[in-house]
Amino acid sequence: METIHYISSDLLALETINEIVFQGKQLALSEEAIVNIEKCRTYLDDKMKSHSEPIYGINTGFGSLCNVKISNENLSKLQENLVKSHACGTGEAVPHEIVKIMLLLKIQSLSYGHSGVQLLTVQRLIDFYNHDILPLIYTQGSLGASGDLAPLAHLSLPLLGEGEVYCDGFRQPAAKVLAKMGWEPIVLQSKEGLALLNGTQFMSAYGAYCLLKSQKIAYLADVIGAISLEGFDGRIEPFTDLIHLIRPHKGQVQTAEHFRDLLEDSQIIAQSKAHVQDPYSFRCIPQVHGASKDAIDYVKKVFRTEINSVTDNPNIFVGEDLIISGGNFHGQPLALALDFLGIALSELGSISERRTYQLISGLRGLPPFLVNNPGLNSGFMIPQYTAASIASQNKQLATPASIDSIVSSNGQEDHVSMGANAATKTLRIVENVERILAIELFNASQAIEFRRPLQSSDFIESFLKSYREEVSLVTEDRILHYDIEKSIAFLNSFQIDFD
């Protein structure tokens, strides 16, 4: 495998981000990117020598101060002040993996040659990435409209030798790390601060990370759902292809096919059934899981476009000799998509919790709460409580952030996307669904033991064998918190190949 990814105009796919960030690739600029960056910077420098009229953010103030003209000798100070004054984040620290994606996406956006930054600035961001020097960024502070101003200000502070970074395993002043590396702080030129702060890289990085997790969750939801179906002695007929070909939503058809593959040659699914129908949480898995998969596919398309876009302002068009102030920093496409993703994932958790509930209900020959001597033993009673609590929280988190807007900057920024809030709460939903599915697996693996000596499919049995190496069968009451945590770790350990 190549160990260096060259930043260029080639399409940056989610799968590529996964390879770069999670397989330890280094970054470098392609010749194409270097030419684009230098050409745009040279154009802007030449323009400022001969142009005295106001150009937003280059020789004017920002936001509602856009009509305040700034003298040429103060243009560098203007950009430095912008970065410092906008670093107003608070809350929790952004996870390191997402900071790395933010760095990658900011570098990518600046490389197209429409932002006017110095080559040195982009190269320093690459140095941060390659040396695992990760700016301390906070989850709260962005309205998701003038770009992710506060988070990107914190991303940019270390360029100036300001702020804090994580390096060598701990948090420390950026100035100390720059001195250790022998790097001088960057002196920002005209427009550079604005190019760094305007952009959607906070929302985009969260979205990319959540999507990578979501694809894995959708796959595991099928696998765990199939184990639950076996434990509940469910029927295979609802997964027959004929049903889905007359309502051919892509995700629905694929889910039914996946279940047929997962349960091929299972003795449990093939045995005669006393019941005619299964509850919806089993019978409607293709329709529910499939709808969530279709939602994930839609969100992927939105983010594929965004992570290959220029989202700062104003934008420079060298060939057309134009500098245009627009609104590519507005996060509305991402806010809507992130809300949709959160709803779709929440539903995967909701139906999973219902399957868990069915498994502990003492139906179809299963003992109440999936344990011998119920009464003396509470068995799996309370893990379902936990799953129900988390599923309920997801319903609260799935309330759309994108329906809100609060006027800012003295009315200049009078509609905002709230996409950053959509991003951070969607990550919480992702993590919650992982926990709900882990609890379902814990229950389903217990239930299927009551179907012995019948065997499930080779794949399911192999999966369960691996799981049993981490979580043993429950024969009497014990502290189940540890089993749940081991179940979560088991699911997180899986690597899923992307299409």
C-alpha positions in Angstrom: 0.0 0.0 0.0 1.2 3.5 -0.8 2.2 5.3 2.4 1.7 8.9 1.0 -1.5 10.4 -0.2 -0.9 13.3 -2.6 -3.4 16.2 -2.3 -4.8 16.9 -5.8 -8.0 17.6 -7.7 -8.7 13.9 -7.8 -12.0 13.0 -6.1 -11.5 12.5 -2.4 -13.9 9.6 -1.4 -15.0 8.5 2.0 -13.1 5.3 1.5 -10.0 7.3 0.7 -10.4 9.3 3.9 -10.7 6.0 5.8 -7.4 4.8 4.3 -5.5 8.0 4.9 -6.6 8.7 8.5 -7.0 5.2 9.9 -4.3 3.4 8.0 -1.6 5.9 8.8 -0.9 7.5 5.5 1.2 10.7 5.3 0.1 13.7 3.2 2.0 15.7 0.5 1.0 18.2 -2.1 0.9 17.2 -5.7 2.6 19.4 -8.3 -0.9 20.4 -9.5 -1.9 21.6 -6.0 1.3 23.6 -5.6 0.8 25.3 -8.9 -2.9 26.1 -8.0 -2.0 27.5 -4.6 0.9 29.7 -5.8 -0.9 30.9 -8.9 -3.8 32.1 -6.8 -1.6 33.7 -4.1 0.4 35.6 -6.8 -2.7 36.8 -8.4 -4.1 38.2 -5.1 -0.8 39.9 -4.2 -0.7 41.6 -7.6 -4.3 42.6 -7.3 -3.8 44.2 -3.9 -0.9 46.3 -5.3 -3.2 48.0 -7.8 -6.7 47.7 -6.3 -7.9 50.3 -3.8 -11.6 49.4 -3.7 -13.0 47.4 -0.8 -12.9 43.6 -1.2 -14.7 41.8 1.6 -12.4 40.2 4.2 -9.3 41.1 2.3 -9.2 44.9 3.1 -12.4 45.2 5.0 -13.7 44.1 8.4 -15.8 41.0 8.9 -19.5 40.2 9.2 -21.4 43.4 9.9 -18.1 45.3 9.9 -17.8 44.6 6.2 -18.0 48.3 5.3 -15.0 49.2 7.4 -12.0 49.7 5.1 -8.6 48.5 6.4 -5.3 50.1 5.2 -2.8 47.9 3.4 -0.2 48.1 6.1 -2.7 46.5 8.5 -3.9 43.6 6.3 -1.7 41.0 8.0 -2.7 42.2 11.5 -6.3 42.1 10.4 -6.0 38.4 9.6 -4.2 37.6 12.8 -6.8 39.4 14.8 -9.6 37.5 13.0 -8.1 34.1 14.1 -7.6 35.2 17.7 -11.0 36.9 18.1 -12.9 34.0 16.7 -11.3 31.3 18.9 -14.3 31.2 21.2 -15.0 27.5 21.4 -16.1 25.8 24.5 -17.5 22.4 25.6 -15.7 19.1 25.1 -12.6 18.5 23.1 -13.2 17.3 19.5 -12.0 13.6 19.2 -8.6 13.3 17.7 -9.7 11.3 14.7 -12.1 14.0 13.8 -9.4 16.7 14.2 -7.2 14.7 11.8 -10.1 14.6 9.2 -10.6 18.4 9.7 -7.0 19.0 8.9 -7.2 16.8 5.8 -10.3 18.5 4.5 -9.1 22.0 5.1 -5.9 21.2 3.2 -7.9 19.7 0.4 -10.2 22.7 0.1 -7.3 25.2 0.1 -5.5 23.2 -2.5 -7.9 24.0 -5.4 -6.5 27.5 -5.8 -9.6 29.6 -5.1 -8.6 30.7 -1.6 -5.5 32.9 -1.9 -3.4 31.3 0.9 0.3 31.0 1.0 1.9 27.7 0.1 3.7 27.9 3.4 0.4 27.9 5.3 -0.9 24.8 3.6 2.4 23.0 4.1 2.4 23.8 7.8 -1.1 22.2 8.1 0.4 19.2 6.3 3.2 19.2 8.8 0.7 19.2 11.7 -1.1 16.3 10.1 2.0 14.2 9.4 3.6 14.8 12.8 0.3 14.1 14.7 0.2 17.6 16.1 -3.5 18.0 16.6 -4.9 21.4 17.5 -7.2 21.5 20.6 -10.7 22.2 19.2 -14.0 22.4 21.1 -17.4 21.0 20.2 -19.4 24.1 20.8 -19.3 27.5 19.1 -20.2 27.1 15.5 -23.5 28.2 13.9 -22.6 26.3 10.7 -23.2 29.3 8.5 -20.2 31.6 8.1 -18.3 28.4 8.0 -17.4 26.7 11.3 -15.7 29.9 12.5 -14.9 29.1 16.1 -13.7 25.5 15.6 -11.6 26.5 12.6 -10.1 29.4 14.5 -8.9 26.9 17.1 -7.6 24.7 14.3 -5.7 27.7 12.9 -4.3 29.2 16.2 -1.2 26.8 16.3 -0.1 28.2 12.9 0.5 31.5 14.7 2.1 29.8 17.7 -1.1 30.3 19.7 -3.5 28.0 21.4 -2.9 24.4 22.4 -2.2 21.1 20.6 -2.1 17.4 21.5 1.4 16.1 20.8 3.4 13.2 22.1 0.4 12.0 24.0 -0.5 15.1 26.0 -1.9 18.6 25.7 0.6 21.4 25.5 1.1 25.0 24.3 1.4 25.3 20.5 4.3 27.7 20.9 6.3 25.1 22.8 5.7 22.4 20.1 6.6 24.9 17.2 9.9 25.7 19.0 10.7 22.0 19.5 10.1 21.4 15.8 12.1 24.5 14.8 9.2 26.1 13.0 8.6 29.8 13.0 4.9 31.0 13.4 3.2 31.8 10.2 2.7 35.5 9.4 -0.7 35.5 7.7 -1.0 37.5 4.5 -4.2 39.2 3.2 -7.3 37.0 3.2 -5.5 34.0 4.8 -7.3 34.1 8.2 -10.6 34.3 6.4 -9.7 31.4 4.1 -8.8 29.3 7.2 -11.9 30.2 9.2 -14.5 30.2 6.5 -15.4 26.7 5.6 -17.4 23.6 6.6 -14.6 21.4 7.7 -15.9 20.9 11.3 -19.3 19.7 10.0 -17.7 17.8 7.1 -15.2 16.0 9.3 -17.9 14.9 11.8 -20.1 13.8 8.9 -17.3 11.8 7.2 -16.5 10.1 10.6 -20.2 9.4 11.3 -20.7 8.0 7.8 -17.7 5.6 8.1 -19.2 4.4 11.4 -22.7 4.3 9.9 -21.8 1.9 7.1 -20.3 -0.5 9.6 -23.4 -0.1 11.9 -25.8 -0.9 9.1 -23.8 -4.1 8.3 -23.7 -5.2 11.9 -27.3 -4.4 12.5 -28.1 -7.0 9.8 -25.8 -9.6 11.3 -27.1 -9.1 14.9 -30.7 -9.0 13.6 -30.1 -12.3 12.0 -28.8 -13.8 15.2 -31.9 -12.4 17.0 -34.1 -13.9 14.4 -32.6 -17.3 15.0 -32.8 -16.9 18.8 -36.5 -16.0 18.4 -37.1 -18.9 16.1 -38.2 -16.5 13.4 -39.4 -17.2 9.8 -37.4 -16.7 6.6 -40.4 -16.0 4.4 -40.4 -12.2 5.0 -37.0 -12.1 3.4 -38.0 -13.9 0.2 -36.9 -12.0 -2.9 -40.4 -12.0 -4.5 -41.8 -9.7 -1.7 -39.1 -7.1 -2.2 -39.0 -7.1 -6.0 -42.6 -5.8 -6.0 -41.5 -2.9 -3.7 -37.9 -2.5 -4.9 -36.4 0.1 -2.7 -32.6 -0.5 -3.0 -31.9 -0.8 0.7 -34.8 -3.1 1.3 -33.9 -5.5 -1.6 -30.2 -5.5 -0.4 -31.2 -6.2 3.2 -33.4 -9.1 2.3 -30.7 -10.6 0.1 -28.1 -10.1 2.9 -30.3 -12.0 5.4 -30.8 -14.9 3.0 -27.0 -15.1 2.6 -26.4 -14.8 6.4 -28.9 -17.6 7.1 -28.1 -19.9 4.3 -28.1 -23.6 5.4 -29.2 -22.7 8.9 -30.9 -25.6 10.7 -32.8 -23.3 13.0 -34.4 -21.1 10.3 -35.3 -24.3 8.3 -37.1 -26.1 11.1 -40.9 -26.2 11.1 -42.5 -23.2 12.9 -45.6 -23.3 15.1 -46.2 -19.6 14.6 -47.5 -18.0 11.4 -46.0 -14.5 11.7 -43.2 -12.7 13.5 -43.5 -9.3 15.2 -42.6 -6.3 13.0 -39.2 -5.9 14.6 -38.3 -9.1 12.9 -40.6 -9.3 9.9 -40.0 -5.8 8.8 -36.2 -5.8 9.1 -35.7 -5.4 5.3 -38.1 -2.4 5.2 -36.6 -0.6 8.3 -32.9 -1.5 7.9 -33.2 -0.9 4.2 -34.7 2.6 4.6 -31.8 3.6 6.9 -29.3 2.3 4.4 -30.9 4.4 1.7 -30.7 7.4 3.9 -27.0 6.7 4.5 -26.4 6.5 0.8 -28.1 9.9 0.3 -26.0 11.5 3.0 -22.8 9.9 1.5 -23.6 11.7 -1.8 -24.0 15.1 0.0 -20.7 14.7 1.8 -18.9 13.4 -1.2 -19.7 16.7 -2.9 -18.8 18.8 0.1 -15.4 17.3 0.9 -14.4 18.0 -2.7 -15.5 21.6 -2.7 -14.2 25.1 -1.9 -16.2 26.5 1.0 -14.4 29.6 2.1 -15.3 33.2 1.1 -14.6 35.3 -0.9 -13.6 33.0 -3.8 -10.8 33.9 -6.2 -11.1 33.1 -9.9 -7.8 33.8 -11.5 -8.7 33.0 -15.0 -11.8 35.3 -14.9 -9.9 38.0 -12.9 -12.7 38.0 -10.3 -13.0 37.9 -6.6 -16.5 37.1 -5.6 -18.1 37.2 -2.2 -20.7 34.4 -1.9 -22.1 31.9 0.6 -20.4 28.5 0.0 -19.6 28.4 3.8 -23.3 28.0 4.6 -23.9 24.5 6.1 -27.5 24.0 5.1 -26.8 20.9 2.8 -24.8 19.3 5.6 -27.2 20.3 8.4 -30.2 18.6 6.6 -28.1 15.6 5.7 -26.7 15.1 9.2 -30.2 15.4 10.7 -31.4 12.8 8.3 -28.5 10.5 9.2 -29.2 10.9 12.9 -32.9 10.0 12.3 -31.9 7.0 10.2 -29.5 5.7 12.7 -31.8 6.3 15.6 -34.3 4.0 13.9 -31.7 1.2 13.6 -31.4 1.5 17.4 -35.1 1.7 18.0 -35.9 -1.6 16.1 -32.9 -3.3 17.7 -34.2 -2.5 21.2 -37.6 -3.9 20.3 -35.9 -7.2 19.2 -34.1 -7.3 22.5 -37.4 -6.8 24.3 -39.0 -9.7 22.4 -36.2 -12.0 23.3 -36.5 -11.6 27.0 -40.3 -11.9 27.1 -40.5 -15.6 27.7 -42.0 -16.4 24.3 -41.5 -19.3 21.9 -39.9 -21.6 24.4 -37.4 -19.1 25.7 -37.2 -18.7 29.5 -38.2 -15.3 30.9 -35.2 -13.0 30.8 -33.1 -15.6 29.0 -31.9 -17.3 32.2 -32.5 -20.5 34.1 -34.2 -20.2 37.5 -35.9 -16.8 36.7 -36.9 -15.2 39.9 -33.8 -16.2 41.7 -32.0 -14.8 38.7 -33.0 -11.5 37.1 -31.0 -12.5 34.0 -31.3 -10.2 31.1 -34.0 -8.0 32.5 -32.0 -4.8 33.0 -29.9 -4.8 29.8 -33.2 -4.1 28.0 -33.8 -1.2 30.4 -30.4 0.2 29.4 -31.1 -0.2 25.7 -34.6 1.4 26.1 -33.0 4.3 27.9 -30.4 4.8 25.1 -33.1 4.4 22.4 -35.2 7.1 24.1 -32.2 9.5 24.3 -31.7 8.9 20.6 -35.2 10.0 19.9 -34.5 13.3 21.7 -31.2 13.7 19.9 -32.8 13.0 16.5 -34.9 16.2 16.8 -33.5 18.2 13.8 -31.0 21.0 14.5 -31.5 22.4 11.0 -34.9 23.7 11.7 -33.4 26.4 14.0 -31.7 29.7 13.1 -30.6 32.5 15.4 -29.7 35.9 13.9 -26.0 36.9 14.4 -23.5 39.6 13.5 -26.0 42.5 13.9 -28.3 40.9 11.3 -25.7 40.4 8.6 -25.8 36.7 9.2 -29.5 36.4 9.6 -29.9 32.8 8.7 -27.7 30.0 10.0 -27.8 26.3 9.5 -26.9 25.0 13.0 -25.2 22.2 11.2 -22.4 22.0 13.8 -25.0 21.0 16.4 -26.4 18.5 14.0 -22.9 17.1 13.6 -22.1 16.7 17.2 -25.4 15.2 18.2 -25.3 12.8 15.3 -22.0 11.4 16.6 -23.7 10.8 20.0 -26.4 8.9 18.1 -23.8 6.8 16.3 -22.2 5.9 19.6 -25.6 5.2 21.2 -26.6 2.8 18.4 -23.3 0.9 18.8 -24.3 0.3 22.5 -27.8 -0.7 21.6 -26.6 -3.2 19.1 -24.0 -4.6 21.5 -26.8 -5.2 24.0 -28.9 -6.9 21.3 -26.0 -9.2 20.5 -25.5 -10.0 24.1 -29.2 -11.1 24.3 -29.4 -12.8 21.0 -26.2 -14.9 21.6 -27.8 -16.1 24.9 -31.2 -16.8 23.2 -29.7 -18.9 20.4 -28.2 -21.3 23.0 -31.8 -22.4 23.9 -32.2 -23.6 20.3 -29.4 -26.2 20.7 -28.5 -28.7 19.4 -29.7 -27.1 16.2 -27.1 -25.0 14.4 -27.3 -21.7 12.6 -25.4 -21.0 9.4 -21.7 -21.4 9.2 -21.2 -17.6 9.2 -23.4 -17.0 12.3 -21.8 -19.8 14.2 -18.3 -18.5 13.4 -19.4 -15.0 14.4 -20.8 -16.3 17.7 -17.7 -18.4 18.4 -15.5 -15.2 18.1 -18.0 -13.4 20.4 -17.9 -16.2 23.0 -14.1 -15.8 23.3 -14.9 -12.3 24.7 -18.3 -12.8 26.5 -19.2 -16.1 28.1 -22.7 -17.6 28.4 -24.7 -16.3 31.4 -25.7 -19.2 33.7 -26.5 -17.1 36.8 -26.6 -13.5 37.7 -23.4 -11.5 37.5 -22.4 -7.9 36.9 -23.5 -7.5 33.3 -22.0 -4.0 32.9 -18.7 -5.7 32.1 -20.3 -8.0 29.5 -22.0 -5.0 27.8 -18.6 -3.1 27.6 -16.9 -6.2 26.2 -19.7 -6.5 23.6 -19.2 -2.9 22.6 -15.5 -3.5 22.3 -16.1 -6.6 20.3 -18.2 -4.7 17.7 -15.7 -1.9 17.6 -12.9 -4.3 16.8 -14.5 -5.3 13.5 -13.1 -3.8 10.3 -15.6 -3.7 7.5 -14.5 -3.5 3.8 -16.2 -0.6 2.0 -17.7 -1.0 -1.5 
